[in-house]
């Protein structure tokens, strides 16, 4: 029973790590699930989480309210 509990705990933790992404909150209320690549003083470069092979996108830092990083 203890071994089963530990196995389930490991599986649950593994899934939460696999789905970790950054969340960008913009001033207009948009929530973007992304992977932040680079932050400059004027722009943030990111990739959409569901399309990591796609193009890098940029958004002005003045349009951002907050970034919630996957690692806290």
N, C-alpha and C positions, 0 to 999 in steps of 0.2 A: 504494500500500500504506500509506504514511504517513497519507494522508488518510482511508482506511478505519479505521485504528487510532484516529485522533483522533475520528472520528465515533462509533465504538463507545464510546470512553471518555466522550464527552459524553452519550450516551444512558444509560449505566449511572449516571453521576452524577445525571442528571435524575431517574431512577427512585428513587434513594435519597433525594433531597430531597423527592419527592412523598409518600413513605411515612413521613416523619418524624413521630413522635408522642412524647408524654411517657408514661412508664410509672410508675405508682404501685404501690409494694410495701407491702402491709399486714402487720400483725403476725401475722395468721392464715394467711399464706402466699399470699394472693390477689395476682395481678398484674393491674392494670387498665391497659389501653392507652387513654389519654385525652388531652385537651387541657386543661391547667390554665388556669383563667380568673383565679382570685384566691386568694391565700393570706392568711388572718388568723392571729391568734395561737391561735385555737381550732379553726378549720375550714379546709378546702381545698375550693374550689368548682371543679368540672370538668365536662366533657362527655365522654361515651363517644366514642372516636375513630370508631367505625363508625356513629354516629348523631349527627353534629354539629348537625343541625337539631332534635334532641330536647331534652328538658329539662336544665337544669343540675342536677347532683347535688352533694351535700356529704358530706364525711367528716371526722371529728374528727382533728386533728393527732396526738392521742395514740394513734390507731389506725394510724399510718403509720410505717414503718421508714425508707423512702427514696423519693425521687422522682428518676427518671432523665430529665432534660430532653432534648428533641430536639436542642438546640443545645449540649449538653454541660454 
